[in-house]
């Protein structure tokens, strides 16, 4: 249960103001069909984060606990610093948009998550907790907690969201996770 809760909270906080949240807002404004967009977010996140968690689990078997502890701790601290930088989203047209809201969202979210801080966090959480199912479920729930309100409420919600405070809180959470990994160890 700890892996589920930590994964959910970590990704929900990290996702606020992230480029995929901006992507959700753009898709909601473009298609005005929230449920296919939400379904696309779920599909893309489960696929992307399952791959990331599998990578994290695999890496944890290759490295000694001490090496893994330093890598995980350093990576969490690096993600904390990365979180402080606001994300932007290029306004591009074309691509998968011609296939409808579900396909466009699935493809766009999957690609946007590659190398994103929430994907990196998923790798690190899987390496830390060794609980594939709870980490993927938690990171997916975190993505949904951050993105579904944006999709449902559209631009009115995003304009009122305190992005700076959310970024600072997410950075603090990642820094605490990094310190926790150093002190408590990884495995």
C-alpha positions as CSV (number, residue, x, y, z in Angstrom):
1,X,0.0,0.0,0.0
2,X,2.9,2.3,0.7
3,X,4.2,2.0,-2.9
4,X,0.7,2.8,-4.2
5,X,0.2,5.9,-2.1
6,X,3.7,7.3,-2.6
7,X,3.5,6.7,-6.3
8,X,0.1,8.3,-6.6
9,X,1.1,11.4,-4.6
10,X,4.5,11.8,-6.2
11,X,3.2,11.7,-9.8
12,X,0.1,13.8,-9.0
13,X,2.2,16.6,-7.6
14,X,4.9,16.3,-10.3
15,X,2.3,16.4,-13.1
16,X,0.9,19.8,-12.1
17,X,2.1,22.3,-14.6
18,X,3.9,19.6,-16.6
19,X,3.8,19.5,-20.4
20,X,1.3,16.6,-20.4
21,X,-1.1,18.6,-18.3
22,X,-0.8,21.4,-20.8
23,X,-1.3,18.8,-23.5
24,X,-4.5,17.7,-21.7
25,X,-5.7,21.3,-21.7
26,X,-5.0,21.7,-25.4
27,X,-6.7,18.5,-26.3
28,X,-9.8,19.4,-24.2
29,X,-10.0,22.8,-25.9
30,X,-9.6,21.2,-29.3
31,X,-11.9,18.3,-29.1
32,X,-14.4,19.3,-26.4
33,X,-15.0,15.5,-25.7
34,X,-13.6,14.8,-22.3
35,X,-14.2,11.0,-22.0
36,X,-12.2,9.9,-25.1
37,X,-9.4,12.2,-23.9
38,X,-9.4,10.7,-20.4
39,X,-9.5,7.2,-21.9
40,X,-6.5,8.1,-24.1
41,X,-4.6,9.4,-21.0
42,X,-5.3,6.1,-19.2
43,X,-4.1,3.9,-22.1
44,X,-1.0,6.0,-22.8
45,X,0.0,6.2,-19.1
46,X,-0.5,2.5,-18.3
47,X,1.6,1.5,-21.4
48,X,4.3,4.1,-20.8
49,X,4.5,3.7,-17.0
50,X,4.4,-0.1,-17.3
51,X,7.5,0.0,-19.5
52,X,9.1,2.5,-17.1
53,X,8.4,0.4,-14.0
54,X,9.7,-2.8,-15.8
55,X,12.9,-0.9,-16.5
56,X,13.1,0.2,-12.9
57,X,12.5,-3.3,-11.6
58,X,15.1,-4.7,-14.0
59,X,17.7,-2.1,-13.1
60,X,17.3,-2.9,-9.5
61,X,18.3,-6.5,-10.2
62,X,21.5,-5.5,-12.0
63,X,22.9,-3.1,-9.4
64,X,24.1,-3.6,-5.9
65,X,21.9,-2.1,-3.2
66,X,24.5,0.5,-2.4
67,X,25.0,1.6,-6.0
68,X,21.2,1.6,-6.6
69,X,20.7,3.6,-3.4
70,X,23.0,6.4,-4.7
71,X,21.6,6.3,-8.2
72,X,18.0,6.5,-6.9
73,X,18.7,9.2,-4.4
74,X,20.7,11.3,-6.8
75,X,18.0,10.8,-9.5
76,X,15.2,11.9,-7.1
77,X,17.2,15.0,-6.2
78,X,17.9,15.7,-9.9
79,X,14.1,15.3,-10.7
80,X,13.4,17.7,-7.7
81,X,15.6,20.3,-9.5
82,X,14.1,19.5,-12.9
83,X,10.6,20.0,-11.4
84,X,11.4,23.6,-10.5
85,X,11.7,24.5,-14.2
86,X,8.2,25.3,-15.7
87,X,7.2,23.2,-18.7
88,X,6.0,24.6,-22.0
89,X,4.2,23.0,-24.9
90,X,4.9,23.9,-28.5
91,X,1.7,24.7,-30.5
92,X,1.9,22.2,-33.3
93,X,-0.8,21.1,-35.7
94,X,-1.3,17.9,-37.6
95,X,0.0,14.6,-36.5
96,X,-2.4,12.1,-34.9
97,X,-5.1,14.8,-34.4
98,X,-6.8,13.7,-37.6
99,X,-7.7,10.3,-36.1
100,X,-9.9,11.7,-33.3
101,X,-9.7,12.5,-29.6
102,X,-8.9,9.0,-28.3
103,X,-6.1,8.1,-30.8
104,X,-4.7,11.6,-30.7
105,X,-4.6,11.6,-26.9
106,X,-3.1,8.1,-26.6
107,X,-0.3,8.8,-29.1
108,X,0.4,12.3,-27.9
109,X,0.5,11.4,-24.2
110,X,2.6,8.3,-24.8
111,X,5.2,10.3,-26.7
112,X,5.1,13.3,-24.3
113,X,5.8,11.0,-21.4
114,X,9.0,9.6,-22.9
115,X,11.8,11.0,-20.9
116,X,9.4,13.1,-18.8
117,X,9.9,13.6,-15.1
118,X,6.9,11.4,-14.3
119,X,8.3,8.6,-16.4
120,X,11.7,9.0,-14.7
121,X,9.9,9.0,-11.3
122,X,8.1,5.8,-12.3
123,X,11.4,4.1,-13.0
124,X,12.8,5.3,-9.7
125,X,9.7,4.3,-7.7
126,X,9.8,0.8,-9.2
127,X,13.5,0.5,-8.4
128,X,12.7,1.7,-4.8
129,X,9.6,-0.4,-4.0
130,X,10.0,-3.5,-6.2
131,X,6.2,-3.6,-6.6
132,X,5.4,-3.3,-10.3
133,X,1.6,-3.4,-9.9
134,X,1.3,-0.8,-7.2
135,X,3.8,1.5,-8.8
136,X,2.1,1.4,-12.2
137,X,-1.4,1.7,-10.6
138,X,-0.2,4.6,-8.4
139,X,1.6,6.6,-11.1
140,X,-1.5,6.1,-13.4
141,X,-3.8,7.3,-10.6
142,X,-1.5,10.3,-10.0
143,X,-1.6,11.2,-13.7
144,X,-5.4,11.0,-13.7
145,X,-5.7,13.1,-10.5
146,X,-3.7,15.8,-12.1
147,X,-5.1,15.6,-15.6
148,X,-8.8,14.7,-15.4
149,X,-9.8,18.0,-13.7
150,X,-8.0,19.9,-16.5
151,X,-9.8,17.9,-19.1
152,X,-13.2,18.3,-17.5
153,X,-12.9,21.9,-16.5
154,X,-10.9,23.2,-19.4
155,X,-9.1,26.5,-19.5
156,X,-11.0,28.0,-16.6
157,X,-9.4,25.5,-14.2
158,X,-5.8,25.9,-15.6
159,X,-5.9,29.7,-15.3
160,X,-6.6,29.4,-11.6
161,X,-4.1,26.6,-10.8
162,X,-1.2,27.8,-8.7
163,X,1.5,26.2,-10.8
164,X,4.5,27.8,-9.1
165,X,3.3,26.5,-5.7
166,X,2.6,23.1,-7.1
167,X,6.1,22.9,-8.7
168,X,7.8,23.9,-5.4
169,X,5.8,21.3,-3.5
170,X,6.6,18.6,-6.1
171,X,10.3,19.5,-6.0
172,X,10.2,19.2,-2.2
173,X,8.6,15.8,-2.4
174,X,11.3,14.6,-4.9
175,X,14.0,16.0,-2.6
176,X,12.5,14.2,0.4
177,X,12.3,11.0,-1.6
178,X,16.0,11.4,-2.5
179,X,17.0,11.9,1.1
180,X,14.8,9.0,2.2
181,X,16.4,6.7,-0.4
182,X,19.9,7.7,1.0
183,X,18.9,7.2,4.6
184,X,16.6,4.2,4.4
185,X,18.3,2.5,1.5
186,X,16.6,1.2,-1.6
187,X,15.9,-2.5,-1.0
